């Protein structure tokens, strides 16, 4: 809801301005107080009245409120920016008392009109309340669902796919799951993918969501990431091929829309002759057949019985309806969902949070019935929109805002929360940080099944989330209707919108339209511009006029190689990958959220002192090897999150007493002098990441003279301490550590901190500690934990390839609530204590590159637990042999590719670069032989010394190995 978001934003601006050390007197205090009171009154009207009632009166009122609130935002922020001394910019006093007074009077009139409509709607509701509005007595669920529930209605399909995946057939097989959007294709594939039997059957499992807009490199990156690998550049396909070669693998390509997408990636999935399988999910049957699928699962709507069970799980969190009065109308609602799982769970999630009255449910069923017949997709969206219409006002703008992210993208929870805060959507509450409130909003959207959880953190909080395609379509549809932001798919007709999003690829043929989009007359009312893809230099010159064309622009997300230096007076959100200088970026004085990455690989970024003029900056993220901040950064009281690749902060001025009470996150601060004075300036910091190294001066002084002051940060919950090279003062480490660790810590990460195993008693005594990560930090051959330590530890990770730990003397009582244990590089460890398996909460043991005896003990733990009926414990082992065999796999990949090259030699361009003379000669012989057979299309290019580069469309770069000297093969339109 645009009106709610704008009103809360106005109230936040007023509070931030009044608390600012330099700007509290920028506007007339009485007028500001009056404006705040009016905004608060309108907010109460919206919160307590359903102005999304679907009638014209409600729509007009909402539009008027949003317009007045936006006007107030523009007047206040424009005046503040004009008052800030910013280099050559001249201060302006264009904001008069009359401007605000007119807005206050306009809000007065809106409040009177709203009160009249409220009375009318109240009378209507009271009339409807008579009769069957019986309140159903609340009951506790008879059987609550815990853990991962089995997919309702998909049991037969799960068994069918399991059979197809595990059948003994050496040749690679492609299995497709076909069905309309919202039918449960991804749920089915994920349920099989996560099945414990499938995990054991396949050596490797990898997952990638493809979507309508895709790139092959992005698909490879997702597949590699899902198996714990990473990479960059154009060799990701080769790296994936190397990883899969010789192993039995399961690949899932979710939401694939075209055969072309399959053709671009299929050659990188080797047929190893060992029963590897590929699962595709798609809405299009012709895509499934075009991809070579010989086995297809067609999803069908759920029958009434299964639909009812799924609905009960969603609406009541149990298998049956505990309220007999609601069964009849509940079944009617389920029938109207027509067996579509997505509609059922979203409607159920809404009713879970709604009044359990017969009348309310009947009215809701009536609304579903009133939806006119339309296209299949439109009908689904209309059903889903009912859940949106009944959202509380504070959740509506947060939900709609999630539509700015690309289709099928994984959204980091921390990122969306920071954006909601920066946009001003979050209404403050006493004793709660804005981020905590926003996190509650996100959890509420998840509970309502409007947002899907991607991954969880170690503590059960949401790490990432995503939207179903249809839910995202709903966001875009409602946003356009309510003018929350404008989705410009055709790059035209932007003259009346306040926010603009370009979510899909801007093709080269759209350059002219893009120029029109930036025309002076077209963006005068736009508030957001988001372009997910690369802005080409063809229309960069049009962006030079963008500040004039879009004076109200609040959000800009884009990247380009030659973006002009643009400065927007009102800009709040800037997420830019560009070659613009940081000095130009810092001229956007109204910024709240800044994420900036220089396009070229720059090692050093110096922030100008003018950054302090950005009066309301909350989030600062700069991706460069080292960011050097000016001393003025200590005066930026509104900063909440500073997250850079590495950032150097100078000592603050001793006479400057500004307290950065909002600062919560400071990551990768290099050689920070954590003096008593600095700690007093950042009292509310809860996440701190410190790096100490010899590459900057003051290394030992920072580390030893000030580190003990960490204990004064009483709200610190997450601490990561990385020491590049620890000085020769290890005898003092334990004592210093004891003083340094505040009892509020929940997560502790130590890297190269030169401790003994006995020193962990200090860490184990932390009463709130839930996660501990040790990287090359502890020395000694024996670790004997003490009873009463690590009482709340849920995650323990020890990574140390030089560690000499041999004996770990522990049992279940030493880590009573441990959930995940990760051990890496412990070559000398004799065994993992068998009693560790008796920890009732333990879910995962991960062993990577440890001794063979440690691996055997891990398997013994698993076998022993399975014999006791504990099937839930996962043991993941990556042995040293796997690591030693990587080079051999590279050679196998090369041999495998050479065989494919021989089979399809007629379609290959062969390039021999820097190889032996005999290899050069053999390449020419191949060409001569093919020409004698009538194949004139084969090209052979030989370069003996220099690096070879080509613009040929698809390339497989092959690293030189011991057995083969061939350096590069380019496969052109190979049909395997």
Steps between C-alpha positions, in 0.01 A plus 500: 500500500663821377318722753616306806859488373505873426354597839743285697780641289396857586494419872844337476643802317369732769649286777836469322516871433411597857765263642773614260772706672508764224152501348258502793422869438487482120119551496245671718452278804127572543426422138699178514317392815166581337594309186608201711168504686303508173706217352449296816124559483481390137712197583256404774215541251671263257595248767155481660293530183492285192557756228583220259136413491492480125268798442582828328464705819764295678733507200469878464564553871811281493630688197444840666679390818797369301520818293500726808759288679727495193472878479604530863799272438608707201473833680690389812780310327545766233536768766747294705722428199498867406623593846799263497830659389618274220800629313391714207131450569337818624256477788143584413216614722221414259294319760264753655264473791219517245609172335459297817189689607324411175584132552377511861170655388466240225550223756236660721247477218595139429455410868147649502408308188653185645301535821176523298585193296603315814156555651334380182714185487449434872123506456530259210719263706262511798212408274697209358603393849149389597392144435770249431809685628556243771844508658658159500660399830877483466651159558853377512589290195435135565814391320746762393730438212867501578799476274460452128148387414450253216357657184123454493374337184846438360572168669447292185707740289782489754510120483486507118791742467702315765460183296609675180802655669627182661424249223812317381556647155855612417408758236430856612124564527291818489182508707255789469232630735237696308212708633355849519636761741416437864437130446788386723772407250780654702362358825497151348853532358636642826339227710670234289827696482521518882402136555764321708500195269560723196784674682672167554426368150668787315858619544406858413173691505470847346206737459444812288191708431503609134200738450392681184797739507817299542865477410700181470772633730242580767361145477850354536569728795183385678579134439855539630381699799252230597787250532721739695720629217542843350660661201494790261571580140408296197634163616217409738359244257834325479537504877156344536589238237819417688310463825235270352730287288527142626236545770137399527315829524151644528438837334173692552422786260197668648260723305649463153308684228675425172686228315765762420589524868549122511711503184739753653580287805441135412846434355651564843314204654714198408343160450725298730316173443424464868133593532520879527164679479376847406163629621329791322194687625307705246155635426530408131462144370676581173803619696512167686490300179739739324757446776502127430298389799388140461323492835247761604298564817195716425370688802123500549277700735445349844174322566263634768630274779865588444414866450323500837797341679739756346264783596477378862875483527524859382199652678508300827854351500363150535343225291135569587273794573461542880198732457185319380325832431760584232507168315217576260620844392861378510421225251325755280814720500718199417277404204534852363880455493444225237771270629787747444747448789641855488155657531408262782808570714486877444129518585557269797790714620278808484218333695751380760551866595135607455197502734355152536138598458247337273394837362853609413571171321170517310575855388843387384347211304258748345791714383659199330172418324472855369819467293394507133605229258829592336817342380642221713793707631287807560249296696776368727633852554151620589469228763843577642426874504232436764778407742678824418182705547461365853862559604549745787599843363854479637574182300369619164786731395758249623339222297466710184860621525626144460385518139807712415721190509551287192284199437611193697781693668613405849445804720722542805282571800748755636490689170123527467477604866753779451317618189165509683661709773669732251176550307332603824241219507562397862313678775716531814408329826644554842779268612532346150745571222344568160675191364341282767156633410570442130616145574163439664328630187698255287410210729135602478510495119659153516231379741240618251669295223555810288879474534698176479804432717815423304746424782508530875784617722652282772261660753185430303466853363442558131819543299341533157157491342332511160167550330307252293467624141126555537541681833755730337258560214244596763748751648555660162131502412391663827793742495400627158136525600577689822782701337745373761754456225469471126615192312612618160523195280473691175702802618223749429219695667681613812357849531264440793694257716702563816706179500651311211634146475646332195523139616596324179781521250530824304589378154708697254193560287340681794768768519282757327213429738741525792597843377135598501466365852754754618343785306440819695122481487469135590647454848388807687305293753711184518628395843682174423711380208630145506683341208640157582716477193794679349431850367679521167696802391254559213262689724730618775479857375124499563569430868691826529165680496344254745526727808297764318262242358436326833524759779301280740699180442555316827653166388759424233632148440714458189841419360691612194850546367469868411226638720521878519550671836137543604384671818137477614387749759242269664664160449478260798601161357806469275625158396751556224777315320677772306821682426362817657739645757409471865518879530215537252296226666533679835329809357165322533434662837165332576631143480396245761618178335821499294648193336778595263742285305757645262469315172874478446705302749617782724706414803447821696203733550544823696170630633485880492432700813179620333344166587406657832259731313282197414281581795295180525729225367410170669668224299845535340634215287799547271662207324868577451814339634544777755279797587661784693245703692550864603496607862161664437334159487491504881249789486242304296256419777238340272729221375358156578708263285854536362585195292800531270744250355756657736481844657756704692359740761728770642501607860209733582566854613523508882274807535228363271239342725253368240365159604415265213216344694334353190806306381430127513736348244867570433668235288858448386645799678877483453730572797227681688630671813222385727576753769269573790392816319409309182296246698306782663411632154356166380317367808223316313711311248387137484709370208873568476759357262861604570808429289852557633797477266846638441404665171389811693679683778415464866441127473629383839380811683146451368498131583653498848440842647132540418341162434398454863254788457270265308361399836332841533279437194215351697269451200753322280355170377725404208879541500747391233868555572751431223875536557710473186819419695488478875795667679719296732302580814292185529552477876271799539231381263276318747501780755426761236226284352336460840472877539398555138192282467170655612251260654238607244679313217293249305736437210881500513742446211876494557762470226872456572474608863768266643312342791539175689215251541489581871423862410164388359375480857478879487289481184290212630401703805319760286136449607333603171742346249318308223757481219879459511731501197872433545729542198873426553464634853568220752813293554557188709453124476214452747171674567308409815192721538369563851145427615282807522651668193342560159154455648325680210741423215311389187768527232869404533747533212872421522701564183876457535724326245805542724336391825672225701189400698502125554273429795159658553371381837133600501152359541143615448491694828768742379286627209145424617311688222746475209326480160782515245865392529747590225861374500742585220869430457553312830745252350625369833167458681472138606123492529187701559369404847225244448297651784456813286239302308287479814432875499122500439504821295786403267397518132819518291862385530718633217851359462724645229862405444550338842678178589360170380440389858296815565289422192445143619392622844250737337345210309492292820305779669250500215461121500458491877233770491314329217498178701334698781233631262653844438470534122534878502875529560692595184870422465679675213854386418747642251817301544860591433492251216236715330729799525802304368294372206403843367797513263416153371141611435633791294683255278189282473296801393751580230497144368119498506481824304752376246275199437202729444712712267583195288132408476399847383817612326299639210351776716812611684733793474833377638749745643851392589675762711851468639516123448778277369594504132372143463159610635494781243574251223231257619241780498578577136476128414150491651395795283643342183328170575162667556531706181571180306168368636313810385490684829605853409362653821774394739731783601841446652674799652855470636677748723831389639583777744230755581179483696204425272162671532194461282144625465359160414173451684559197719836388633636224718831603650709202595782538750830341409552169680789254532372255242386739227655818361182623327420845639169614344209346314203703385187295439265673261130402511588146603199266491567227754 
